Amino acid sequence: EEAFAQNLANRGRFAEAFAAHEKVIAEARRRLQTFGGTGVDLAYSEMLLGVTARKAGDRDRACRSWEAAERGFDRVARQGKLLAFFAAFRPGLQE
């Protein structure tokens, strides 16, 4: 579903892409609440929503999504569990 959302955004179908991203984020939240975990999947999905928002020219949504992603990555980092793959995105989110 996340790849589908990105594909829609790449084709300029932003309303559909946002809906698909929101579905992915809702599912990530549900899994976190149901099963626990670090929440890194939720943070990553928030970051990708921000990328789509930037492509769509929606600066406010992009900033909100990236701020949420950074908060999520920060929580995981403070637990000492943030993998380098995810940590590599943080400098761009922190600007």
SULGIVEN-V249776 format. One record per residue. N is the residue number from 1. PHI is phi in whole degrees, 0 to 359 (* if undefined). NEAR is the number of other C-alpha atoms within 12 Angstrom. D_CENTER is the distance of its C-alpha to the mean C-alpha in whole Angstrom. Layout:
# SULGIVEN-V249776
N,PHI,NEAR,D_CENTER
N,PHI,NEAR,D_CENTER
This chain:
# SULGIVEN-V249776
1,*,21,13
2,293,30,10
3,295,17,12
4,297,22,14
5,300,31,12
6,295,31,11
7,297,20,15
8,300,24,16
9,298,29,14
10,297,20,16
11,261,16,19
12,79,19,19
13,265,20,18
14,291,28,16
15,300,21,17
16,292,25,16
17,296,31,13
18,299,37,12
19,298,23,13
20,293,27,12
21,298,35,8
22,298,29,10
23,296,22,12
24,297,29,9
25,295,32,7
26,299,21,11
27,293,22,12
28,296,27,10
29,296,25,11
30,299,17,15
31,297,18,15
32,296,19,14
33,291,14,17
34,280,11,19
35,249,12,19
36,78,14,18
37,116,20,16
38,274,26,14
39,89,34,11
40,295,34,9
41,296,29,8
42,296,38,6
43,299,38,5
44,297,39,4
45,295,37,3
46,299,39,2
47,298,39,3
48,293,40,4
49,300,44,5
50,298,38,7
51,297,34,8
52,296,41,10
53,298,34,11
54,297,24,13
55,300,24,14
56,279,25,15
57,82,16,17
58,263,19,15
59,300,17,15
60,299,17,15
61,294,24,12
62,299,25,10
63,298,26,11
64,300,23,10
65,293,32,7
66,291,35,7
67,295,26,10
68,296,29,8
69,298,36,6
70,296,36,9
71,300,24,11
72,295,33,9
73,297,37,10
74,297,29,13
75,302,21,14
76,293,26,14
77,298,22,16
78,294,15,19
79,278,15,19
80,75,13,20
81,238,19,18
82,277,26,15
83,292,20,16
84,302,14,16
85,306,12,14
86,284,27,11
87,300,26,13
88,296,16,14
89,277,23,11
90,300,27,12
91,304,14,15
92,292,17,13
93,284,29,11
94,275,18,14
95,281,10,16
